[in-house]
Amino acid sequence: MRIILIGAPGSGKGTQAENIKQKYPIAHISTGDILRANVKAGTELGKNAKEYMESGKLVPDEVIIAMVKSRLQEPDCKDGFLLDGFPRTKTQAEALDLILKKLGILLDAVVQLDVDDETVIRRLTTRRVCKSCGEIYNVLFKPARIEGICDKCGGEVIQRNDDIESVIRNRLTVFHEQTAPLIDYYQSKDLLISVDAAGGKDVVLKLLEKMKDVGK
Ligand code: AMP
């Protein structure tokens, strides 16, 4: 199965990617996670990306496209992949079309997680994440058992630098201007599956139901 997960920041892409992975064992490629790992490791890529990420801007297309191109050629992508957070611009989508064409691969579906801006702001200002393993928490709906400490690995649970309201609003503007047009792009290719993602735990059920014939 080869799919793209598309949605505003805070639409639940990371959470739903985990749910999809449990059902379909495919490579999960999160460009945000790859960039954050590079920032943490202090690589050249990380140093270049940091400022864009902290202000809620997009990292330049050519950097991201090269990163995804090489990642898609790793062996674990042979049996399928889930792209989470990529593409985010028309240029990235067109570059992906070319990369897949060269690799002789067809996309099966583009899953859109549809959620309104106010829900996003509420979710992201209360989101926390484990610095070590990436486990996602929420101070209202899913707090860590001991405040500030990850239930899973004992790591430090923090608020992401880009999860403060002013940056979230920038990220939403960027999403509406640059990423939302991709919904029509993939709709016109007859690949789009749209899921109402404003709810709670039932979102995953709706998502998996809509995905059950994908790739068949
Ligand atoms: P995310 O975790 O997907 O919300 O990504 C966090 C940040 O990483 C974004 O706000 C961007 O600065 C950067 N980023 C992630 N994916 C991309 C992408 N496909 N294109 C450009 N920037 C990206």
py3Dmol code that shows the C-alpha trace and the ligand (Angstrom):
import py3Dmol

protein = """\
ATOM      1  CA  MET A   1       0.000   0.000   0.000  1.00  0.00           C
ATOM      2  CA  ARG A   2       1.349   3.410  -0.970  1.00  0.00           C
ATOM      3  CA  ILE A   3      -0.456   6.303   0.568  1.00  0.00           C
ATOM      4  CA  ILE A   4      -0.147   9.961   1.508  1.00  0.00           C
ATOM      5  CA  LEU A   5      -1.642  11.367   4.693  1.00  0.00           C
ATOM      6  CA  ILE A   6      -2.589  15.005   4.255  1.00  0.00           C
ATOM      7  CA  GLY A   7      -4.037  17.402   6.818  1.00  0.00           C
ATOM      8  CA  ALA A   8      -3.485  20.623   8.727  1.00  0.00           C
ATOM      9  CA  PRO A   9      -1.012  20.664  11.601  1.00  0.00           C
ATOM     10  CA  GLY A  10      -2.843  19.067  14.511  1.00  0.00           C
ATOM     11  CA  SER A  11      -5.247  17.106  12.317  1.00  0.00           C
ATOM     12  CA  GLY A  12      -3.845  13.927  13.873  1.00  0.00           C
ATOM     13  CA  LYS A  13      -1.505  12.768  11.087  1.00  0.00           C
ATOM     14  CA  GLY A  14       1.038  11.308  13.527  1.00  0.00           C
ATOM     15  CA  THR A  15      -1.596   9.520  15.592  1.00  0.00           C
ATOM     16  CA  GLN A  16      -3.426   8.103  12.578  1.00  0.00           C
ATOM     17  CA  ALA A  17      -0.140   7.082  10.942  1.00  0.00           C
ATOM     18  CA  GLU A  18       0.503   4.928  14.040  1.00  0.00           C
ATOM     19  CA  ASN A  19      -2.982   3.398  13.736  1.00  0.00           C
ATOM     20  CA  ILE A  20      -2.519   2.678  10.031  1.00  0.00           C
ATOM     21  CA  LYS A  21       0.901   1.127  10.689  1.00  0.00           C
ATOM     22  CA  GLN A  22      -0.584  -1.261  13.233  1.00  0.00           C
ATOM     23  CA  LYS A  23      -2.970  -2.584  10.599  1.00  0.00           C
ATOM     24  CA  TYR A  24      -0.703  -2.341   7.540  1.00  0.00           C
ATOM     25  CA  PRO A  25       3.018  -2.849   8.207  1.00  0.00           C
ATOM     26  CA  ILE A  26       4.415  -0.233   5.816  1.00  0.00           C
ATOM     27  CA  ALA A  27       7.258   2.276   6.130  1.00  0.00           C
ATOM     28  CA  HIS A  28       6.151   5.478   7.873  1.00  0.00           C
ATOM     29  CA  ILE A  29       7.898   8.519   6.420  1.00  0.00           C
ATOM     30  CA  SER A  30       7.248  11.670   8.445  1.00  0.00           C
ATOM     31  CA  THR A  31       9.211  14.597   7.032  1.00  0.00           C
ATOM     32  CA  GLY A  32       8.633  16.523  10.290  1.00  0.00           C
ATOM     33  CA  ASP A  33      10.127  13.637  12.323  1.00  0.00           C
ATOM     34  CA  ILE A  34      13.122  13.329   9.979  1.00  0.00           C
ATOM     35  CA  LEU A  35      13.766  17.073  10.248  1.00  0.00           C
ATOM     36  CA  ARG A  36      13.402  17.080  14.058  1.00  0.00           C
ATOM     37  CA  ALA A  37      15.866  14.156  14.304  1.00  0.00           C
ATOM     38  CA  ASN A  38      18.324  16.172  12.202  1.00  0.00           C
ATOM     39  CA  VAL A  39      17.870  19.275  14.376  1.00  0.00           C
ATOM     40  CA  LYS A  40      18.481  17.151  17.478  1.00  0.00           C
ATOM     41  CA  ALA A  41      21.585  15.548  15.968  1.00  0.00           C
ATOM     42  CA  GLY A  42      22.898  18.956  14.859  1.00  0.00           C
ATOM     43  CA  THR A  43      23.415  17.915  11.217  1.00  0.00           C
ATOM     44  CA  GLU A  44      23.854  20.475   8.446  1.00  0.00           C
ATOM     45  CA  LEU A  45      20.284  19.741   7.295  1.00  0.00           C
ATOM     46  CA  GLY A  46      19.017  20.254  10.843  1.00  0.00           C
ATOM     47  CA  LYS A  47      20.878  23.545  11.253  1.00  0.00           C
ATOM     48  CA  ASN A  48      19.356  24.839   8.005  1.00  0.00           C
ATOM     49  CA  ALA A  49      15.838  23.649   8.828  1.00  0.00           C
ATOM     50  CA  LYS A  50      15.653  24.822  12.461  1.00  0.00           C
ATOM     51  CA  GLU A  51      14.733  28.456  11.868  1.00  0.00           C
ATOM     52  CA  TYR A  52      11.991  27.635   9.370  1.00  0.00           C
ATOM     53  CA  MET A  53      10.501  25.057  11.708  1.00  0.00           C
ATOM     54  CA  GLU A  54      10.536  27.272  14.787  1.00  0.00           C
ATOM     55  CA  SER A  55       8.707  30.059  12.984  1.00  0.00           C
ATOM     56  CA  GLY A  56       6.154  27.711  11.406  1.00  0.00           C
ATOM     57  CA  LYS A  57       7.446  28.240   7.848  1.00  0.00           C
ATOM     58  CA  LEU A  58       8.074  25.516   5.295  1.00  0.00           C
ATOM     59  CA  VAL A  59      11.600  24.259   4.754  1.00  0.00           C
ATOM     60  CA  PRO A  60      12.553  24.975   1.097  1.00  0.00           C
ATOM     61  CA  ASP A  61      11.139  22.523  -1.437  1.00  0.00           C
ATOM     62  CA  GLU A  62      14.471  21.401  -2.890  1.00  0.00           C
ATOM     63  CA  VAL A  63      15.758  20.327   0.541  1.00  0.00           C
ATOM     64  CA  ILE A  64      12.630  18.316   1.342  1.00  0.00           C
ATOM     65  CA  ILE A  65      12.336  16.774  -2.122  1.00  0.00           C
ATOM     66  CA  ALA A  66      15.949  15.485  -2.038  1.00  0.00           C
ATOM     67  CA  MET A  67      15.348  14.090   1.453  1.00  0.00           C
ATOM     68  CA  VAL A  68      12.175  12.202   0.449  1.00  0.00           C
ATOM     69  CA  LYS A  69      13.659  11.010  -2.841  1.00  0.00           C
ATOM     70  CA  SER A  70      16.479   9.227  -1.060  1.00  0.00           C
ATOM     71  CA  ARG A  71      14.213   7.914   1.726  1.00  0.00           C
ATOM     72  CA  LEU A  72      11.793   6.341  -0.801  1.00  0.00           C
ATOM     73  CA  GLN A  73      14.632   4.300  -2.251  1.00  0.00           C
ATOM     74  CA  GLU A  74      15.477   2.601   1.042  1.00  0.00           C
ATOM     75  CA  PRO A  75      14.638  -1.124   1.181  1.00  0.00           C
ATOM     76  CA  ASP A  76      11.810  -0.834   3.733  1.00  0.00           C
ATOM     77  CA  CYS A  77       9.744   1.149   1.205  1.00  0.00           C
ATOM     78  CA  LYS A  78       9.611  -1.769  -1.241  1.00  0.00           C
ATOM     79  CA  ASP A  79       6.417  -3.179   0.274  1.00  0.00           C
ATOM     80  CA  GLY A  80       4.698   0.142   0.685  1.00  0.00           C
ATOM     81  CA  PHE A  81       4.896   3.454   2.467  1.00  0.00           C
ATOM     82  CA  LEU A  82       2.889   6.097   4.197  1.00  0.00           C
ATOM     83  CA  LEU A  83       4.004   9.665   3.538  1.00  0.00           C
ATOM     84  CA  ASP A  84       3.098  11.882   6.500  1.00  0.00           C
ATOM     85  CA  GLY A  85       3.597  15.636   6.077  1.00  0.00           C
ATOM     86  CA  PHE A  86       4.787  15.396   2.475  1.00  0.00           C
ATOM     87  CA  PRO A  87       3.952  16.744  -0.069  1.00  0.00           C
ATOM     88  CA  ARG A  88       3.019  20.146   1.360  1.00  0.00           C
ATOM     89  CA  THR A  89       3.284  22.282  -1.783  1.00  0.00           C
ATOM     90  CA  LYS A  90       2.307  21.895  -5.437  1.00  0.00           C
ATOM     91  CA  THR A  91       6.030  21.801  -6.344  1.00  0.00           C
ATOM     92  CA  GLN A  92       6.582  18.918  -3.914  1.00  0.00           C
ATOM     93  CA  ALA A  93       3.525  17.057  -5.280  1.00  0.00           C
ATOM     94  CA  GLU A  94       4.754  17.403  -8.858  1.00  0.00           C
ATOM     95  CA  ALA A  95       8.260  16.315  -7.845  1.00  0.00           C
ATOM     96  CA  LEU A  96       6.780  13.280  -6.103  1.00  0.00           C
ATOM     97  CA  ASP A  97       4.870  12.366  -9.273  1.00  0.00           C
ATOM     98  CA  LEU A  98       8.170  12.372 -11.159  1.00  0.00           C
ATOM     99  CA  ILE A  99      10.067  10.386  -8.507  1.00  0.00           C
ATOM    100  CA  LEU A 100       7.344   7.705  -8.405  1.00  0.00           C
ATOM    101  CA  LYS A 101       7.176   7.576 -12.189  1.00  0.00           C
ATOM    102  CA  LYS A 102      10.921   6.950 -12.357  1.00  0.00           C
ATOM    103  CA  LEU A 103      10.634   4.237  -9.699  1.00  0.00           C
ATOM    104  CA  GLY A 104       7.676   2.705 -11.569  1.00  0.00           C
ATOM    105  CA  ILE A 105       5.379   3.106  -8.563  1.00  0.00           C
ATOM    106  CA  LEU A 106       1.730   4.172  -8.432  1.00  0.00           C
ATOM    107  CA  LEU A 107       0.077   5.853  -5.463  1.00  0.00           C
ATOM    108  CA  ASP A 108      -2.947   3.998  -4.067  1.00  0.00           C
ATOM    109  CA  ALA A 109      -4.640   6.810  -2.153  1.00  0.00           C
ATOM    110  CA  VAL A 110      -4.332  10.202  -0.509  1.00  0.00           C
ATOM    111  CA  VAL A 111      -6.074  10.264   2.860  1.00  0.00           C
ATOM    112  CA  GLN A 112      -7.170  13.733   3.970  1.00  0.00           C
ATOM    113  CA  LEU A 113      -7.768  14.346   7.674  1.00  0.00           C
ATOM    114  CA  ASP A 114     -10.313  17.152   7.667  1.00  0.00           C
ATOM    115  CA  VAL A 115     -10.436  19.379  10.744  1.00  0.00           C
ATOM    116  CA  ASP A 116     -11.364  23.012  11.480  1.00  0.00           C
ATOM    117  CA  ASP A 117      -8.834  25.633  12.643  1.00  0.00           C
ATOM    118  CA  GLU A 118     -10.263  26.146  16.146  1.00  0.00           C
ATOM    119  CA  THR A 119     -10.017  22.409  16.883  1.00  0.00           C
ATOM    120  CA  VAL A 120      -6.402  22.518  15.680  1.00  0.00           C
ATOM    121  CA  ILE A 121      -5.525  25.430  17.976  1.00  0.00           C
ATOM    122  CA  ARG A 122      -7.203  23.753  20.959  1.00  0.00           C
ATOM    123  CA  ARG A 123      -5.412  20.466  20.277  1.00  0.00           C
ATOM    124  CA  LEU A 124      -1.951  21.860  19.600  1.00  0.00           C
ATOM    125  CA  THR A 125      -1.727  24.326  22.468  1.00  0.00           C
ATOM    126  CA  THR A 126      -2.448  21.390  24.817  1.00  0.00           C
ATOM    127  CA  ARG A 127      -0.249  18.843  22.964  1.00  0.00           C
ATOM    128  CA  ARG A 128       2.920  17.557  24.608  1.00  0.00           C
ATOM    129  CA  VAL A 129       5.471  15.144  23.211  1.00  0.00           C
ATOM    130  CA  CYS A 130       8.199  12.884  24.603  1.00  0.00           C
ATOM    131  CA  LYS A 131      11.612  14.261  23.695  1.00  0.00           C
ATOM    132  CA  SER A 132      13.069  10.743  23.534  1.00  0.00           C
ATOM    133  CA  CYS A 133      10.530   8.416  21.896  1.00  0.00           C
ATOM    134  CA  GLY A 134       8.065  10.876  20.329  1.00  0.00           C
ATOM    135  CA  GLU A 135       4.999   9.547  22.203  1.00  0.00           C
ATOM    136  CA  ILE A 136       2.213  12.142  21.948  1.00  0.00           C
ATOM    137  CA  TYR A 137       0.297  13.382  25.005  1.00  0.00           C
ATOM    138  CA  ASN A 138      -2.366  16.000  25.633  1.00  0.00           C
ATOM    139  CA  VAL A 139      -2.692  17.826  28.961  1.00  0.00           C
ATOM    140  CA  LEU A 140      -6.504  17.625  28.755  1.00  0.00           C
ATOM    141  CA  PHE A 141      -7.279  14.336  27.018  1.00  0.00           C
ATOM    142  CA  LYS A 142      -4.217  12.154  27.494  1.00  0.00           C
ATOM    143  CA  PRO A 143      -1.860  13.437  30.203  1.00  0.00           C
ATOM    144  CA  ALA A 144       1.287  11.531  31.140  1.00  0.00           C
ATOM    145  CA  ARG A 145       0.719   9.536  34.375  1.00  0.00           C
ATOM    146  CA  ILE A 146       3.480  11.562  36.046  1.00  0.00           C
ATOM    147  CA  GLU A 147       3.560  15.131  34.738  1.00  0.00           C
ATOM    148  CA  GLY A 148       6.544  15.767  32.467  1.00  0.00           C
ATOM    149  CA  ILE A 149       7.652  12.101  32.310  1.00  0.00           C
ATOM    150  CA  CYS A 150       6.878   9.719  29.465  1.00  0.00           C
ATOM    151  CA  ASP A 151       4.748   6.664  30.447  1.00  0.00           C
ATOM    152  CA  LYS A 152       6.446   4.610  27.750  1.00  0.00           C
ATOM    153  CA  CYS A 153      10.165   5.342  28.092  1.00  0.00           C
ATOM    154  CA  GLY A 154      10.645   7.664  31.084  1.00  0.00           C
ATOM    155  CA  GLY A 155      11.879  10.459  28.777  1.00  0.00           C
ATOM    156  CA  GLU A 156      11.098  14.140  29.271  1.00  0.00           C
ATOM    157  CA  VAL A 157       7.649  15.229  28.040  1.00  0.00           C
ATOM    158  CA  ILE A 158       7.766  18.741  26.561  1.00  0.00           C
ATOM    159  CA  GLN A 159       5.830  21.241  24.471  1.00  0.00           C
ATOM    160  CA  ARG A 160       7.189  21.511  20.929  1.00  0.00           C
ATOM    161  CA  ASN A 161       8.677  24.941  20.098  1.00  0.00           C
ATOM    162  CA  ASP A 162       6.210  25.278  17.236  1.00  0.00           C
ATOM    163  CA  ASP A 163       3.140  24.384  19.340  1.00  0.00           C
ATOM    164  CA  ILE A 164       2.649  27.900  20.713  1.00  0.00           C
ATOM    165  CA  GLU A 165      -0.405  29.784  19.476  1.00  0.00           C
ATOM    166  CA  SER A 166       1.316  32.444  17.315  1.00  0.00           C
ATOM    167  CA  VAL A 167       3.361  29.778  15.513  1.00  0.00           C
ATOM    168  CA  ILE A 168       0.330  27.490  15.157  1.00  0.00           C
ATOM    169  CA  ARG A 169      -1.545  30.342  13.443  1.00  0.00           C
ATOM    170  CA  ASN A 170       1.388  30.769  11.014  1.00  0.00           C
ATOM    171  CA  ARG A 171       1.416  27.040  10.321  1.00  0.00           C
ATOM    172  CA  LEU A 172      -2.340  27.132   9.624  1.00  0.00           C
ATOM    173  CA  THR A 173      -1.945  30.051   7.202  1.00  0.00           C
ATOM    174  CA  VAL A 174       0.830  28.160   5.412  1.00  0.00           C
ATOM    175  CA  PHE A 175      -1.402  25.079   5.285  1.00  0.00           C
ATOM    176  CA  HIS A 176      -4.366  26.939   3.765  1.00  0.00           C
ATOM    177  CA  GLU A 177      -2.224  28.796   1.230  1.00  0.00           C
ATOM    178  CA  GLN A 178       0.208  26.105   0.156  1.00  0.00           C
ATOM    179  CA  THR A 179      -1.007  22.648   1.150  1.00  0.00           C
ATOM    180  CA  ALA A 180      -4.818  22.796   0.920  1.00  0.00           C
ATOM    181  CA  PRO A 181      -4.682  23.202  -2.919  1.00  0.00           C
ATOM    182  CA  LEU A 182      -3.256  19.664  -3.028  1.00  0.00           C
ATOM    183  CA  ILE A 183      -6.651  18.345  -1.950  1.00  0.00           C
ATOM    184  CA  ASP A 184      -8.086  19.387  -5.346  1.00  0.00           C
ATOM    185  CA  TYR A 185      -4.923  18.164  -7.060  1.00  0.00           C
ATOM    186  CA  TYR A 186      -5.401  14.624  -5.739  1.00  0.00           C
ATOM    187  CA  GLN A 187      -9.199  14.764  -6.058  1.00  0.00           C
ATOM    188  CA  SER A 188      -8.741  15.385  -9.783  1.00  0.00           C
ATOM    189  CA  LYS A 189      -6.512  12.292  -9.937  1.00  0.00           C
ATOM    190  CA  ASP A 190      -9.313  10.348  -8.222  1.00  0.00           C
ATOM    191  CA  LEU A 191      -7.064   9.406  -5.306  1.00  0.00           C
ATOM    192  CA  LEU A 192      -8.656  11.373  -2.464  1.00  0.00           C
ATOM    193  CA  ILE A 193     -10.279   9.789   0.592  1.00  0.00           C
ATOM    194  CA  SER A 194     -11.588  12.397   3.032  1.00  0.00           C
ATOM    195  CA  VAL A 195     -12.134  11.642   6.722  1.00  0.00           C
ATOM    196  CA  ASP A 196     -13.761  13.954   9.286  1.00  0.00           C
ATOM    197  CA  ALA A 197     -10.981  14.117  11.877  1.00  0.00           C
ATOM    198  CA  ALA A 198     -12.477  16.575  14.376  1.00  0.00           C
ATOM    199  CA  GLY A 199     -13.803  13.787  16.633  1.00  0.00           C
ATOM    200  CA  GLY A 200     -11.970  11.692  19.189  1.00  0.00           C
ATOM    201  CA  LYS A 201     -11.285   7.974  19.263  1.00  0.00           C
ATOM    202  CA  ASP A 202     -13.861   7.125  16.552  1.00  0.00           C
ATOM    203  CA  VAL A 203     -11.736   8.830  13.847  1.00  0.00           C
ATOM    204  CA  VAL A 204      -9.552   5.753  13.478  1.00  0.00           C
ATOM    205  CA  LEU A 205     -12.599   3.518  12.903  1.00  0.00           C
ATOM    206  CA  LYS A 206     -13.919   5.820  10.171  1.00  0.00           C
ATOM    207  CA  LEU A 207     -10.453   6.006   8.661  1.00  0.00           C
ATOM    208  CA  LEU A 208      -9.823   2.254   8.525  1.00  0.00           C
ATOM    209  CA  GLU A 209     -13.340   1.624   7.157  1.00  0.00           C
ATOM    210  CA  LYS A 210     -12.726   4.088   4.320  1.00  0.00           C
ATOM    211  CA  MET A 211      -9.306   2.544   3.650  1.00  0.00           C
ATOM    212  CA  LYS A 212     -10.410  -1.065   3.532  1.00  0.00           C
ATOM    213  CA  ASP A 213     -10.378  -1.385  -0.271  1.00  0.00           C
ATOM    214  CA  VAL A 214      -7.254   0.708  -0.860  1.00  0.00           C
ATOM    215  CA  GLY A 215      -4.544  -1.076  -2.838  1.00  0.00           C
ATOM    216  CA  LYS A 216      -6.834  -4.008  -3.787  1.00  0.00           C
TER     217      LYS A 216
END
"""
ligand_1 = """\
23
AMP
P 5.179 18.492 11.104
O 5.715 17.690 12.225
O 4.770 17.641 9.924
O 4.093 19.449 11.524
O 6.401 19.404 10.554
C 7.035 20.332 11.383
C 7.751 21.389 10.550
O 8.728 20.762 9.707
C 6.866 22.166 9.591
O 6.205 23.260 10.218
C 7.892 22.617 8.556
O 8.683 23.692 9.032
C 8.795 21.404 8.437
N 8.309 20.455 7.404
C 7.849 19.188 7.590
N 7.480 18.624 6.428
C 7.714 19.558 5.477
C 7.514 19.600 4.066
N 6.997 18.564 3.388
N 7.878 20.744 3.406
C 8.404 21.792 4.058
N 8.591 21.836 5.381
C 8.247 20.728 6.097
"""
view = py3Dmol.view(width=600, height=400)
view.addModel(protein, "pdb")
view.setStyle({"model": 0}, {"cartoon": {"style": "trace"}})
view.addModel(ligand_1, "xyz")
view.setStyle({"model": 1}, {"stick": {}})
view.zoomTo()
view.show()
